[in-house]
Amino acid sequence: MRKLGFAVLSVVLIASFASAQPPAEIDADNEDVRTLVSRLDLEQFKQTLKGLTQFGDRRQGTKRNRDAIDWIEARLKEVGCTTTARIDYVYDPEPRTGGRRSPGPLNPSDPTPTGGRIGRNGSGPGGSSIFGYRARTGVNTDPMAQPDEALRELNREPATNGPRQEVYCTKVGSSHPEEMYIIGAHMDGHGWGEAANDDGSGTALVLELARVLNAPDVVTERSIRFALWNNEETGLNGARAYVEQRRELQGIEEPAGSGSYPEPRWLGMIQHDMMLFDHGAPRADGTVSRDQRPEADVNIEFQSTSELMAEGRALAFLLKAANDAYATDYPATVGPHMTNTDSTPFMNIVPAVSLRENERGAHIGGGWDPHWHQPTDRFSTFSDDDFRLGLNAGQTTLAGVALLAGAKISP
């Protein structure tokens, strides 16, 4: 396959969507893209994530959540993404009746750290499993499971229904401001920890991508939007509100003749949702290794049941090719199960994918991350190997979007 530079890659991607084939090989020797990727820094990524964890688990409907939104907007402006705006919506669901009970908090006396039974291929007490050993998962709702008194107090305010906000900013394209790629992550969490991985890691990556792409010497032909969704943990409500409010505004020049497009036409949506922890499957006793596994990878998922399945698949494989060419430490894999993530409301409208530490159903749902929704989801839990996995996910998206949006570094 011939290699293609950023100037024509968007045309190739669109053509590949129509033909349901993965896109042609990307340009692996684009010096502007390589320079942009080199501007992602491990210590800077960690610093951004650490700053976000000052707000605890950032549970929606609380002051700590609202304070985190203010901090995110200030951070976006600080790194040069000054065209910020907010989405307003109301979260006021009907009271829940029935439904599945959470398995509850971690129990120190339970030999299975995730609080549930385990099994392997039908031979164990947990029943049938095609994924090897598994451990049950759930949301911690017990404040006393958090041993840090200061963090416990920070997270104590309960959520209340009512008005909500989420923030985004836009890098305006130089020659095609009417078209854009959306890069997203959700900033809310729960579980009485710091929501450092879920989804502080994705939020920090989006902020770091905004920093790199909004540098004074960077120009992109197409627009790029950096969106930090709220209310993901309650059912993707923030992303759904954005789609409901903004989809019909796509590509409309406002005011007419101004060259300004408040909602450029969506070309692709890339979500980042838990980026740090790939330590392998649970052992027979339900525990998970403390070390990042050598074969750790970045999972890029499209949804096989989407109306735009072929287009989402093409975008996923393009990002994998970008990882092959520009990521420094961890490879990427592509899978067809993009579920329970903020790219879902977009997937029948625009090609949409989600980057994750593990495959959503088989891995995360099978207990591969014992810190998911738990008090242990804290910055101090993770190692530099974990943070480096997240940074490689950022390299993957940065390289792919830089090529698609036609990013150049001006002299």
N, C-alpha and C positions, 0 to 999 in steps of 0.2 A: 504494500500500500504506500502511496506517496505521502509525504509529510506536508502539512498545511500550516501556514502562519496564522496569527490571530486575526488578520484582516479579513480572512474568508472563512474562518472556522464556524462562525454562527450560521452561515449559509449551508455549510456541510452538515451541521447538527440538524437544522430544519429539514434538509433533504433526507437525512438518516431517519428522522422521525416518520416521515412519509413512507419510507420503504421498510420500516420496522427492523432495520439492521443497525448494529453498533456503528458509531461514526468512524471515519477514517482515522488513521494514526495521527496523533497531534504532533505539533512541532516541539521536539524535545530539546531544541537548542536555541530557544528564544531568550536572549540575554536580558531583556527587560523583565520577563517573567522570573527568570532565575534571580535577578537582583531583588525583586519584590519578595520572593519567597525567603531570601536570605535575611530580610528585615524582620521576619518573625523570630523572636528570641525567647528561649525557655524561661529565663529569669523574669522577663517582662510579662510573659503569660502568667507565671505564678504570682507576680505582684498584683496583676489585675484581678485574678481569681481571689487572692487573699483579701483585697479591698472589698470585694463583693460579700465575703463571708462575715463581715462586721455586722450585717443585718440578720444574722441567724438563718433560719430556714425560709424566710421571706414568704411565709404563708399568705395567700391571697386574702383580702378582706381585713388586713391588719395595718397598723402604723408602720411596722418594720417593712412591709411590702411597699407601701407608698414612699417611704424614705429611700428604699432601694431604687425605685423608679426615678426619683429625683437625682440620685447619685449616678445612675446609668446615663440619664440625659446630660448631666454635667460632664461626664466622662466623654461622651460622644462629641460634645462641643469642644472640649479640651483638645481632642486629637484632630480637630479640623472639620468634623462633619456637622456643620452649623445649621443645615437645613432640617432641623428636628421638628417633629409634630407628635401629637398624641391621638390615640383612638379612645373615645369615651363609649362605654356601654354599661349595662346594668346586669349584675349577676344576682338573681333572686329565684332560685329553683323551687319547685314544689318539694315539700318534705318527703324524704325517702321512706318507703315502706318495704319491708322484706329485704330481699337481696342477700348476697353472700357475705357472711361475716369475715372480717379480717382475722387472720391467725393471731394477731395481737403482737405485743412487744417481745423482744428477746427475753428469754428466761435463763439466767445464769446457771440454774440447776439442770437445765435441759441439755443433754449431750449433743443434740442437734442445734447448732447456733441459730439457724433460721426458724426455729420453733415448730418444725413440722416433721412428719415421717419421711423416710427415704426409701428408695427401692432401685433395683437395676434390672431392666428387661423382664419385669414380672416376677423376679425371684425374691424380692425383698418385701418388707412389710408395707412399703408405700404403694405397691401395685405396679401395673405395667408402665414401662417407660421406654421409648425408643431413643432417649437421649443419655443413657447411662445413669449414673447416680444423679439424683436431684435433691433439692431441698425446697421446702415451701417458702413462699415469700409473702409479705404483707406490710402494712403501714403501721409503724409504731405510734400508738396513741397514749402511751403512758409517760408523763413527764418525768417520773422518777427513774425511768430507764436512762435518762441523761445524767451522768454523774457530775458534770460541770455545773455548779450552781449558778454562775453568771449566765451561761448559755441557756440554762433552764428558765431563768427569769426573763431573759430577752425574748424567748419563744412563748412565754406564758399567755399573752393576749390571744383570745380565740378569734376565729374569723367570724365576721358578720356579713350578712347579705347587703347588697346595695350597689352604688356606683363604683365602677372600676375604670382604670386607665392602663394603657401600655404605650411605650414610646418607640419611635423609629426615626431614622434619618436617611438622607438620600445623597449619594454622589451623582451629580447630574452629568449625563453624557455630553460630550463635546459636539458630536455630529448626529447622534440619534438619541436625543433626550426623551423621545416619545416611547422608548423601549427600555425594559429593565429586567435584571435578575434580582431575585429576593434571597437574601441570606438571613436565616432566622435561628432563634433559640428561645426557650422559655426561661424566664427569670424567677418564677415562683417555685416553691418546694414545700415539703412538710416532713414530719417524722421526728422533730425535736433535735435535729442536728444543725448543720450549717448548709445543707443542700449543696455541698461543694462540688460533687460530681453531677448530681441530678437537680438542677441543670446549671449549676454555677460554671461548670467546665465549658458547656456550650455557649453560655452567655459571655464568658471571658474570651472565648475564641471569636465570637462575632465582634466584640469590642476591639480585639487586636486586629482583625481584618479591616475594621473601619479605620483604625490608626494607620495601617500600611497604605490602604487605597486612597485615603484622604490627605496624604502627604502633599505638600505644595508642588512637588515636581512630578506628580502622577496625573495623567490625563487618561480618561476612558472614553471610548467612542459611544458606548451605551451606558445608561444609568444603572446604578446598583443601589438597592435599598437594604439597610441593616435594621432588622425588626426584632424586638425583644418582647415576646408574647407573655401575657399574664394568664392566670387561670388554666394552665395546661393540666394541672393535677385534678381539676374538677371536671374535665371532659373536653379539653381543647377549646374552651369557651372564648378565650382571647383571639386565637387564630380564626375561629368561626366568625367572630364579630368583625374582624378585619375583612374577611371575604364578603360577608353580607353587605358591609358598608361601602366597599371600595371596588368590587368587581365590575360594576356597571359604569364606573368612571374611567376605565382604562382607555388610554390613548386620546382623551379629550383635551384639547388645547384650551387653557383657561387663563386670562380671557383670550378670545379668538384673535389670532395674529400675533400673539405675544411671544410665541416660542416656548411657553411654559406649560408643562404637563404635570399637574399635581399627582396624577396616578398614571404613570407610563404603562404601556401595554406589557403584561407579564410574559416573559420568555422562558422562565424556569424558576423553581423554588427549591432551595437547598436548606434543610433543617439540620441542626446539630443537637443531639439529645443523649447525654451521658457519654463521655469521651475518654475516661481515664483507666478503667479497670478491666483488664483481660487476663485474669489469673488462672483460667481453666475451669473445668467442671468440678463440682463438689466431690469429695472423697466419700468412701463408704460411710463414714461417721458424720457426714454433712459439712465438714469443714472445707475451706478453700485455701489454697496456697497463699502465703504472704507475698510471694514474688510474682512479678509480671512474667508470663510464660514467654519463652524465646520465640515462639511462633505467633505471638500476638499480632493482630492486624486491625485495620480500620474497616468496619462493615458499612458498605454503601447499599442501602435498600431502596428498591422501588416496590410498587404494589401490583401484584399479578392480577388483582381483580379490578384495577382502575380502568376507566374508559380510555385512558391514555397510557395503557400499559406499555406499548411499544415505545412511545416517546419517553416515558420515565426510564425505561430500560436503557435507551440510547444515552440519556443524560448520565445515568449511573456508570455506564461503561466509559463515557468520556472522562468522568472524574477518576475512574480507575486508571485510565491511561495517563492522566495528569499526575496521579500518585506515582505511577511507574517511572515517570520522567523526572519528577521534581522533589518528591518526598525523600527524607534523609535516613529514616530509621525503620519504619514499619510499612509493610505492603498493605494493599487494599483488596478486599473481596466484594463481590456483588451478590446480593440475594433478593428474592422476590416477596419478602414479607414485611413491608413498611406499614406497621400497625401501631396504633396508640401513640401518635406523635403529631406535632402541629403541621406537618406537611399534608396530612390526610385531608383537611378541608379544601386544599388546593388541587388534589390529584386528578379530578375529573375536569379541571379547567385549564391547567397548565402542566407541563412535565414537572414532576415533583419527586424528590428523593430525601432520604434521611441518613445522616452519618451517625454511627453509634460505635460503642466499644464492643458490643456483642450483638448477635442476631436476637431480635426482640422476643420472639416466642420461645424458641428452643433453648436459648442460653439465659437471657435475663429472667424470663419467666420460669426457668428451671433452677434458679438459685445460684447462678454463676457469680453474682455480685451480692455478697451478704450485707453490704452497707446500703443497699437500695431502700430508701424510705426509712432509714434507721438512724438512731442517735450517733452512730459511728461515721455517718457521711459528713466528715469534717476535713478541713484542709490538711491537718496533721496526720490523717490516716494514710495519705498517699505518698508515694516515693517519686523521685525524679524519673524513674522508668515509667511510672504511671503518667506523670505530667508530659513526658516526651511523646507518649502515644497520642495525647490530646493535641500537642503541637503538630504532630504529623497529620492529624485530621485537618487542622488549619492550613497546613501546607497544601494538602490535597485540594481543598476548596479554593484557596487563593490562586493556585496555578490554573485550575479549571476555569474559574470565573474571569481571571485576568485575560486568558486567551479568548473566552467567549465575548467579553465586553470590549475587547480591543484596547487593553491597557498599554500605555507607553510611558516611559520616563523621559521628561523633557530635559534638554541640555541645561 
